[in-house]
């Protein structure tokens, strides 16, 4: 509940004695059963709350409060469970969404759900402890409710798909096979245009007074491939149209320049993508180009898993690659394609992200038609779980 989250946020700003007295005050306000209820909300033990009530009563009777004596106290959660940070990161990797335009990220499930997941690993912690760890790791819940509004996020198979995605990712990574997250980043006008955000400089750069497309050198279309296991990004910038053919050509380029060297023995590839767009699950052109340009030409077996409708923010490329690129060129005009490619290549993070960028000057026509006969010739197999969102395409020869 929102009120419980407000209480726990407030408690993080108090010292030990203040937390004990506040918990006692809340328990007195509730009355019978208050100790148990406040303990379940805050994670403070009922014994500590009772001690706080005794101190509070004495203070109200005129006895001055004595500060707590310094003591080592009980060991921190991190000392009791040294692996909690790593395990929590693994759990959150499937529960985290992000904004592709900033470093904001948020958690899909509640702290109570995450604490239950931790108990499966033998780690007994309360929701309050999980809350504290999440705040320290710069996670936030404040955007979660806003992002999940709307009927598009309420598909009954959504959670089933998230669990299936997580299991497939682990399976592929464990076998040494590549797992890539793909998407088209926001299209950008190339020219002396004002850009979102601020940057350090002595004088503000002078830019065009209007963002008319007619004043642009061109419109750039960045298609990204994020290699989850290697933490590397590969961005192909097109200047034509955002089509399925362009998307598959970008993935093919990634495989030929990086993928087949990094995964020399791999014969299968897992692609994670959004539900719509040029790589959407309903796109016939997307599936046809995958068959012809990846499976048949490169002899790869390709499995595609789509995030449910309205859940694209959980696609790893959004927060791990696109958000970092947006931060890197924040407030800086993209005066030329070379400037844009330079900012992309210069994107790094403290976790070791490396990004390469390439220009694709090819012409891609919109509205590629795919006949029923061409679809029938695809060597495509839908999975049992959420078959519309999950399918595998194998080489035909």
C-alpha positions in Angstrom: 0.0 0.0 0.0 1.1 3.6 -0.7 0.8 4.6 3.0 3.1 1.7 4.0 5.7 2.8 1.4 5.5 6.3 2.8 6.1 5.0 6.3 9.2 3.0 5.3 10.6 5.9 3.3 10.3 8.1 6.3 11.9 5.5 8.6 15.0 5.5 6.4 15.7 9.1 7.4 15.6 8.4 11.2 18.2 7.0 13.6 17.6 3.8 15.6 16.0 5.5 18.6 13.7 7.6 16.5 12.6 4.6 14.5 11.8 2.7 17.7 9.8 5.6 19.1 7.9 6.3 15.9 7.0 2.6 15.6 5.7 2.7 19.2 3.7 5.8 18.4 2.1 4.2 15.4 1.3 1.1 17.5 -0.4 3.2 20.2 -2.5 4.9 17.5 -3.7 1.5 16.1 -4.4 0.0 19.5 -5.0 -3.7 20.0 -2.7 -5.7 17.6 -0.7 -2.6 16.8 2.7 -4.2 17.6 2.1 -7.0 15.2 0.8 -4.8 12.4 3.5 -2.2 12.7 6.1 -5.0 12.8 4.8 -6.5 9.6 4.9 -3.1 7.8 8.3 -1.9 9.0 10.2 -5.0 9.8 10.9 -3.7 13.3 10.5 -6.5 15.9 7.6 -6.5 18.3 10.0 -6.6 21.2 11.7 -3.4 20.0 8.3 -1.7 19.6 7.3 -2.6 23.2 10.6 -1.2 24.4 9.8 2.0 22.5 6.4 2.2 24.0 7.9 2.0 27.5 10.4 4.8 26.6 7.7 6.9 25.1 5.5 6.6 28.2 8.4 7.6 30.4 9.2 10.6 28.2 5.5 11.7 28.4 5.7 11.4 32.2 8.6 13.8 32.3 11.6 11.5 32.3 14.1 12.8 29.7 15.1 10.4 27.0 18.6 9.0 27.1 20.3 8.5 23.8 21.1 4.9 22.9 24.6 3.7 24.0 26.9 3.1 21.1 27.0 -0.6 20.3 28.0 -2.8 17.5 24.4 -4.0 17.2 23.5 -7.0 15.2 25.5 -7.6 12.0 24.2 -6.1 8.8 22.2 -8.1 6.3 25.1 -7.9 3.8 27.5 -9.5 6.4 25.0 -12.3 7.3 24.3 -13.0 3.6 27.4 -12.0 1.6 25.8 -13.2 -1.7 22.6 -11.2 -1.3 23.7 -8.4 -3.6 24.5 -10.8 -6.5 21.3 -12.8 -6.0 19.2 -9.7 -5.8 20.7 -8.4 -9.0 19.8 -11.7 -10.7 16.2 -11.5 -9.5 15.9 -7.8 -10.5 17.3 -8.5 -14.0 13.9 -10.0 -14.8 11.8 -7.5 -12.8 13.4 -4.2 -13.9 12.2 -1.7 -16.5 13.8 1.5 -17.6 13.3 4.8 -19.5 15.2 4.8 -22.8 15.8 8.6 -22.5 17.2 8.7 -19.0 18.7 6.5 -16.2 15.4 6.1 -14.4 14.5 2.5 -13.6 11.8 0.8 -11.6 10.7 -2.6 -10.3 7.8 -4.5 -11.6 6.9 -6.5 -8.4 6.6 -5.5 -4.8 9.3 -5.8 -2.1 7.2 -8.5 -0.5 7.3 -10.6 -3.7 11.1 -10.0 -4.0 11.7 -11.0 -0.3 9.8 -14.3 -1.1 12.1 -14.9 -4.1 15.1 -14.3 -1.8 13.7 -16.9 0.7 13.9 -19.5 -2.1 17.7 -18.9 -2.0 17.8 -19.3 1.8 17.9 -15.6 2.6 15.4 -14.6 5.3 14.8 -10.8 5.0 11.8 -8.6 5.5 10.3 -6.3 2.9 11.8 -3.3 4.8 15.3 -4.7 4.2 14.6 -5.3 0.5 13.3 -1.7 0.3 16.5 -0.4 1.9 18.7 -2.4 -0.5 16.7 -1.2 -3.5 17.0 2.4 -2.5 20.7 1.9 -2.1 20.9 0.4 -5.6 19.0 3.5 -7.0 15.8 1.6 -7.8 12.4 3.3 -7.5 8.8 2.3 -7.2 7.3 5.7 -7.9 7.1 5.2 -11.7 5.8 1.6 -11.6 2.1 2.4 -11.2 2.2 5.1 -13.9 3.8 2.8 -16.4 1.4 -0.1 -15.8 -1.8 1.9 -16.5 -3.9 1.0 -19.4 -5.5 -2.3 -20.5 -2.6 -3.1 -22.9 -0.5 -4.1 -19.8 -3.2 -6.4 -18.4 -2.8 -9.4 -20.7 -3.6 -12.5 -18.7 -0.5 -14.3 -20.1 1.9 -11.4 -19.3 3.5 -13.0 -16.2 3.7 -16.4 -17.8 5.6 -14.8 -20.7 8.0 -13.0 -18.4 8.7 -16.3 -16.6 9.2 -18.1 -19.9 11.6 -15.3 -21.2 13.6 -15.6 -18.0 14.0 -19.4 -18.3 15.0 -19.2 -22.0 17.6 -16.5 -21.3 19.2 -18.6 -18.6 19.1 -21.7 -20.8 20.8 -20.0 -23.8 23.4 -18.2 -21.7 24.3 -21.3 -19.8 24.8 -23.2 -23.1 27.1 -20.5 -24.5 24.5 -19.3 -27.1 23.9 -15.6 -27.8 20.9 -13.7 -26.4 20.3 -10.3 -27.9 17.8 -7.6 -27.1 16.8 -5.5 -30.2 14.7 -2.4 -30.9 14.6 0.8 -32.9 15.6 3.9 -30.9 13.8 7.2 -31.3 14.5 8.7 -34.7 16.6 11.8 -34.7 16.9 14.9 -37.0 20.5 15.5 -38.0 21.3 19.2 -38.0 21.8 22.1 -35.7 18.7 21.5 -33.6 18.0 21.9 -29.9 18.1 18.7 -28.0 16.5 17.6 -24.8 18.5 18.0 -21.6 21.4 20.2 -20.4 25.2 19.8 -20.7 28.2 21.6 -19.1 29.5 24.4 -21.2 30.6 28.1 -20.8 28.1 29.4 -23.3 24.9 27.8 -24.5 25.2 26.6 -28.1 23.2 28.5 -30.6 20.7 26.3 -32.5 18.0 26.6 -35.1 14.9 28.5 -33.9 12.6 25.8 -35.4 12.9 22.0 -35.6 11.5 21.7 -39.2 12.5 18.5 -40.9 13.1 20.5 -44.1 16.1 22.1 -42.3 17.7 18.7 -41.4 20.5 17.0 -43.3 18.5 13.8 -42.9 16.5 11.7 -40.4 18.6 9.1 -38.7 17.1 5.8 -37.6 19.2 4.0 -34.9 18.6 0.2 -34.6 20.2 -1.3 -31.6 21.4 -4.8 -30.7 22.3 -5.4 -27.1 24.3 -8.5 -26.3 23.1 -9.4 -22.8 25.9 -11.8 -21.8 28.8 -9.6 -23.1 27.2 -6.3 -22.1 28.0 -4.8 -25.5 25.9 -2.7 -27.8 25.9 -2.6 -31.6 24.0 0.2 -33.3 23.2 0.5 -37.0 22.1 4.0 -38.0 20.0 4.0 -41.2 18.9 7.0 -43.2 16.0 5.5 -45.2 13.0 3.9 -43.5 12.5 1.8 -40.4 11.5 -1.5 -42.0 11.8 -5.2 -41.1 14.4 -5.6 -43.8 16.5 -2.9 -42.2 16.2 -4.5 -38.8 17.2 -7.9 -39.9 20.1 -6.5 -42.0 21.3 -4.9 -38.8 21.2 -8.1 -36.9 22.9 -9.9 -39.7 25.7 -7.3 -39.7 26.1 -7.8 -35.9 26.4 -11.5 -36.3 29.0 -11.3 -39.1 31.1 -8.6 -37.4 30.8 -9.6 -33.7 28.5 -12.5 -33.0 30.1 -15.4 -34.9 33.5 -14.5 -33.4 32.3 -14.2 -29.8 30.1 -17.3 -30.2 32.2 -19.4 -32.5 30.5 -22.7 -31.8 26.9 -21.4 -31.5 24.3 -22.5 -34.0 21.3 -20.9 -32.4 20.3 -17.3 -31.4 17.7 -16.0 -29.1 16.2 -12.6 -30.0 14.2 -10.5 -27.5 12.0 -7.8 -29.0 9.0 -5.7 -28.5 5.5 -6.8 -29.4 5.0 -4.2 -32.2 7.0 -2.2 -34.7 9.2 -3.5 -37.5 10.1 -6.5 -35.4 6.6 -7.1 -34.1 5.1 -10.6 -33.6 2.5 -10.0 -36.3 4.9 -8.7 -39.0 5.2 -11.2 -41.9 8.1 -9.2 -43.4 10.0 -9.6 -40.1 9.7 -13.4 -40.2 10.4 -13.7 -43.9 13.6 -11.6 -43.6 14.7 -13.7 -40.6 14.2 -16.8 -42.6 16.1 -15.6 -45.7 18.9 -13.4 -44.2 19.7 -15.1 -40.9 18.5 -18.7 -41.0 19.1 -19.7 -44.6 22.1 -17.4 -45.3 24.0 -17.8 -42.0 22.8 -21.3 -41.1 21.4 -20.1 -37.7 18.4 -21.4 -35.8 16.7 -18.3 -34.5 14.2 -18.2 -31.6 12.2 -15.0 -31.1 10.5 -14.0 -27.9 8.4 -10.8 -27.7 7.6 -8.8 -24.6 3.8 -8.5 -24.0 2.0 -5.5 -25.4 2.6 -2.4 -23.3 5.7 -3.9 -21.6 8.5 -2.7 -23.9 10.2 -0.9 -21.0 11.3 -4.3 -19.7 13.2 -5.0 -22.9 16.8 -4.9 -21.6 18.0 -2.7 -24.5 15.9 0.2 -23.2 17.7 0.8 -19.9 21.1 -0.9 -20.6 21.9 0.7 -24.0 19.4 3.3 -25.2 19.2 5.2 -21.9 23.0 5.4 -21.7 23.3 6.8 -25.3 20.6 9.4 -24.6 22.5 10.5 -21.5 25.8 10.7 -23.4 24.4 13.1 -26.1 22.0 14.9 -23.7 21.7 18.6 -24.7 24.2 18.3 -27.6 23.1 19.0 -31.2 23.6 16.1 -33.6 25.0 18.3 -36.3 26.1 15.5 -38.6 25.9 11.7 -38.9 29.5 11.5 -37.9 28.8 13.4 -34.7 25.9 11.0 -33.9 28.0 7.9 -34.5 30.8 9.4 -32.3 28.4 9.9 -29.4 27.1 6.4 -29.7 30.6 4.9 -29.8 31.7 7.0 -26.9 28.9 5.6 -24.6 30.3 3.7 -21.7 29.2 2.8 -18.1 30.8 1.8 -14.9 29.7 -1.7 -15.5 31.8 -2.0 -18.6 29.4 -1.3 -21.5 31.0 -0.9 -24.9 29.2 0.2 -28.0 30.0 0.2 -31.7 28.1 2.1 -34.3 27.8 1.7 -38.1 26.2 3.7 -40.8 23.7 2.0 -43.3 23.0 4.1 -46.3 20.9 1.5 -48.0 17.4 2.3 -49.3 14.6 0.4 -47.7 11.1 0.5 -49.1 8.1 0.6 -46.9 5.2 -1.9 -47.2 7.0 -5.1 -48.2 4.4 -7.6 -49.3 4.6 -11.2 -48.2 2.3 -13.7 -49.9 0.6 -16.7 -48.3 2.8 -19.0 -50.3 6.0 -17.4 -48.9 4.7 -17.7 -45.4 3.8 -21.4 -46.0 7.4 -22.0 -47.1 8.9 -20.7 -43.8 10.3 -23.3 -41.5 8.6 -21.7 -38.5 7.5 -23.5 -35.4 5.4 -21.8 -32.7 6.1 -22.7 -29.0 3.6 -24.3 -26.7 3.8 -21.4 -24.3 2.3 -18.2 -25.6 2.7 -19.3 -29.2 2.0 -15.9 -30.8 4.9 -14.3 -28.9 7.4 -17.2 -29.1 8.5 -19.0 -32.2 11.6 -20.7 -33.7 12.8 -20.4 -37.4 15.2 -23.0 -38.7 17.4 -23.1 -41.8 15.6 -24.6 -44.8 18.7 -25.9 -46.5 
